[in-house]
Amino acid sequence: MREYGIDLMERIDGMSWRRFSALARNLSPFGAAARRAERLRSEWKTGNDRESAEAFFTQMRGGE
């Protein structure tokens, strides 16, 4: 939200994985979300867009 001025939780259902990935890749490397996303990226084990997005958000919220 800080970098793009959008509430991702409100927009995620209508957002493609490709668009989400582009936004995530272009976050400031000094922001908390970018650092965490980079760490989690290596843990993604599926090519399914929906499953990848759900796994990302579960982990960003501190889930398993």
C-alpha positions in Angstrom: 0.0 0.0 0.0 2.8 2.4 0.9 4.5 2.1 -2.5 1.6 1.7 -4.9 -1.3 3.4 -3.0 -3.6 0.3 -3.3 -5.0 -2.0 -0.7 -3.8 -5.4 -2.0 -6.2 -7.3 0.2 -9.1 -5.6 -1.6 -7.7 -6.0 -5.1 -6.0 -9.5 -4.9 -9.0 -11.5 -6.0 -9.2 -9.7 -9.4 -5.4 -9.5 -9.9 -3.5 -12.0 -12.1 -0.4 -13.6 -10.7 1.6 -12.0 -13.5 0.5 -8.5 -12.4 1.1 -9.3 -8.7 4.5 -10.7 -9.5 5.4 -7.5 -11.4 4.3 -5.3 -8.5 6.2 -7.4 -6.0 9.4 -7.5 -8.1 9.3 -3.7 -8.3 8.9 -3.0 -4.6 11.7 -1.0 -3.0 14.5 -3.5 -2.0 14.5 -1.7 1.4 10.8 -2.3 2.2 9.7 -5.0 4.5 7.5 -6.7 2.0 10.2 -6.9 -0.6 12.7 -8.5 1.8 10.1 -11.0 3.0 8.9 -11.8 -0.5 12.4 -12.5 -1.7 13.0 -14.9 1.2 9.7 -16.7 0.5 10.1 -16.9 -3.3 12.6 -19.7 -2.9 10.0 -21.7 -1.0 7.3 -21.7 -3.7 6.9 -25.2 -5.0 3.9 -24.9 -7.4 3.4 -23.5 -10.8 -0.3 -22.9 -10.0 -1.0 -19.1 -9.8 -3.8 -19.3 -7.2 -1.9 -21.8 -5.0 1.2 -19.6 -5.2 -0.7 -16.5 -4.2 -2.4 -18.2 -1.4 0.9 -19.7 -0.1 2.5 -16.3 -0.3 -0.2 -14.5 1.7 -0.4 -17.3 4.3 3.3 -17.0 4.9 3.2 -13.1 4.8 0.6 -13.3 7.6 2.9 -15.5 9.6 1.1 -18.8 8.9 2.6 -22.1 8.0 
